[in-house]
Structures are given as structure tokens and as C-alpha cells.
């Protein structure tokens, strides 16, 4: 069975049994204030040598998930016109821009010591090629200078890469996570991103460490989460990079092969708090 499902079950059980109930800024469609049960400082580790960490308890829309990842990291766009789903529509202005968030931050250039001007992603790619043991391979999208101009401050906001014994490892830092809606979404995205960086750098994938400051389950999501964690996991999903890709910015959806052997059916409509 998929190890990532067991991690998800353990995390959700911990939140439900020992979490702290709190109101939040979001409201339900009927205007009522949304509440969450939250835990601070959740840390989940996924060994990508063992499996690709996609839930089987609730199968993911892999195409939309990775389309958003490529929109941010490869296209480095902040305009929903470059995105093939509507998941960011609520945060965009009349021109389709989400402001100085996500892709905008990755495309922003800085002057780095001994390298010159480049953006944060290019700096990481440069270090992986020229000094893979560097301990400063960090990408950060939580730029305080630009927060006022963001449609939404980044939730998954930084990564740290580290090479150990020819394996590329990543820490993903996330300030806030809606466990039901985005719990596995971000894990899948950054597992793919780790595969992408490793592929370009001729390295093996290692560990993905996901650090969540505020891991929460919304009140109206609790029955759905309880149902999910009562299910039995299936075998891990299958994932691999296909085709010839020598440049990070050449990755497209066609370069990722993803499938489940068996999946749990999930037809529940999830209430959305806005």
C-alpha cells in the first residue's frame, strides 16, 4: 500500500484528535464564519526512492496539479491566461494578473555574489551544475516588499535543496494548508519539481520534507476527512519522466507519465470557504 496514504491518515487523525479549534477569516457560501481544527508544525517526510507520494485514498487531478506547477516554476507567470484551469480565477484582477505573487517572484532577478544578475531558479540550476554541495540552494517567494501587491500571499513559499550521496533532497516550507483541498496537491507538485531538478542535474531523487506551519481541516470538511481516512490504501501511483529534456524550461505536461493501478472512488462535493 502507498506509504503517503498512511502519512496522510496519521496527520489527519492527529489534527482531529489533538488539534485546536479556531475561527478564521474565511466564510462559507451562506455567509457563516468558517472554523478550523489546526495543528502547528507538522513535518512529513517522503522518500521518493520508495514511491511517488500521490494519495490513493483520494485520487488527484494530476494534469491540473502539474499544469499549475509548470505555470509557476517553468512559465514563471502570474497571469491566469497562461494557466489551463480556473483554480486561480478568484484571485485575479480584470487583466488576469494575480499581482506580484508566485511566478512573478521566480522571474524576478537579483544580483548574486560571483554570479551576477539572475532569478532564483536559475541560481539553483547554476549551483546544481557547478557546485552541487552548496548549502545555499534556496528559493523564497515570500517577499515582504511585494506582499502588498499580491492577490494572495504564497502558501507554499520556499524550498531548500541539498545533495547527499548523489541524491537530491528538498524541504518545502508552507505557512498554511487546507488539508482536504490541498493536502496532497502540494506534495505531488513538489515531488514532481524535485524529479525535474534531479533529472536536469543528473542526480537521483531523495527525500521530500514537507513542513507545514498551520495544518488545518475546515469544520464542514471533517466528515469527508473521517470517511477518507477510514478507507484502505491501494498500491502506490506510477510516475516517471519521459522524453528527452535537457533544459529545465523545456518541461511540459507531456514529459510526465502518471497512473494508478487501482483507485478509490471519490465523488464528494467539497464545500469551499472563501
Buried (B, 14 or more C-beta within 10 A) or exposed (E): EBBBBEBBBEBBEEBBEEBEEEEBEBEBEEEEEBBBBBBEEBEBBBBBEEBBBBBBBBBBEBEBBBBBBBBBBBBBBBBBEBBEBEBBEEBBEEEBBBBBBBBBBBBBEEEBEEEEEBBBBBBBBBBBEEEBEBEEBBBBBBBEEBEEEBBEBBBBBBBBBBBEEEBBBBBBBBBBBBBBBBBBBBBBBBBBBBBBBBBBBEBBBBBBBBBBBBBBBBBBBBEBBEEBBEBEBBEBBEBEBEEEBEEBBEBEBEBBEBEBEEBBEBEEEBBBBE
